[in-house]
Amino acid sequence: MKLTEPEVRAIADLANLHLSDQEIARMAKDLDEILTHIDKLNELDTSDVEPMAQVLFDAGETATLRPDVVGATLDNATALANASQSGAGQFKVPKVIER
């Protein structure tokens, strides 16, 4: 699968990345290699392969997750007590995405 420069520029724009022309060319090559590799992986027959995931077996004492325990919740004033800026009962944060 060959990616075009306009496609790479669109992807970079979606990711809010500002890339030079040299970076666009390098990213086009790198992304093309990744997609080619994924195409090769998709050709493999995995119909006889059992799914694998750590959540499928009982880890017992080796589990690193703690059980969920219901605890006391914070009231709004306590939650906002250390906020650098707050208003209308909410945290105020600087604008991150400019479009």
C-alpha positions in Angstrom: 0.0 0.0 0.0 1.6 3.3 -1.1 0.8 6.4 0.9 0.8 9.7 -0.9 2.2 12.9 0.6 -1.3 14.5 0.8 -2.5 11.4 2.9 0.5 11.8 5.2 -0.1 15.5 5.6 -3.8 14.8 6.4 -2.7 12.2 9.1 -0.2 14.7 10.5 -2.9 17.4 10.6 -5.2 15.0 12.5 -2.4 14.4 15.0 -1.7 18.1 15.2 1.8 17.6 14.0 3.7 20.2 12.0 6.2 18.3 9.8 8.7 19.6 7.3 8.8 18.4 3.7 11.7 16.1 4.6 9.8 14.7 7.6 6.7 14.1 5.4 8.8 12.1 2.9 10.3 10.0 5.7 7.0 9.4 7.4 5.4 8.4 4.1 8.2 5.8 3.7 8.0 4.6 7.3 4.1 4.4 7.4 4.2 2.5 4.0 6.6 -0.1 5.5 4.4 -0.5 8.6 1.2 -0.9 6.5 3.0 -3.4 4.2 4.1 -5.4 7.2 0.5 -5.4 8.5 -0.7 -6.6 5.1 1.7 -9.6 5.4 0.4 -10.3 8.9 -3.2 -10.3 7.7 -2.3 -13.0 5.2 -1.5 -15.5 8.0 -4.1 -18.1 8.8 -4.9 -17.8 12.5 -8.1 -19.8 12.5 -6.6 -22.6 14.5 -4.8 -20.4 17.0 -6.3 -20.1 20.5 -6.8 -16.5 21.8 -4.2 -15.5 24.3 -4.7 -13.0 27.1 -3.6 -12.8 30.7 -7.1 -12.2 31.8 -8.1 -15.7 30.8 -6.3 -17.5 33.6 -6.5 -17.2 37.4 -3.3 -15.4 38.5 -3.9 -16.0 42.2 -1.2 -14.5 44.4 0.8 -13.3 41.4 -2.0 -10.8 40.3 -0.8 -7.2 40.5 -4.3 -5.7 40.5 -6.1 -4.9 43.7 -9.8 -5.6 44.2 -12.2 -2.7 43.7 -13.3 -1.3 47.0 -16.0 1.4 47.3 -14.6 4.3 49.4 -15.7 7.7 50.4 -16.2 10.2 47.6 -14.9 13.8 47.6 -17.3 16.7 47.8 -16.9 19.4 45.1 -15.2 21.9 47.4 -12.6 19.3 48.6 -11.9 18.2 45.0 -11.3 21.7 43.8 -9.4 22.8 46.9 -5.9 22.5 45.3 -6.9 23.4 41.8 -4.8 26.3 40.4 -8.0 27.6 38.7 -11.6 26.7 39.2 -15.0 28.2 38.5 -18.7 27.1 38.4 -17.7 24.0 40.3 -15.3 22.8 37.7 -11.5 22.7 37.0 -10.3 25.3 34.6 -7.5 24.3 32.3 -5.7 26.2 29.5 -6.9 25.6 26.0 -4.7 22.9 24.4 -6.0 22.5 20.8 -6.0 25.6 18.6 -7.9 25.2 15.3 
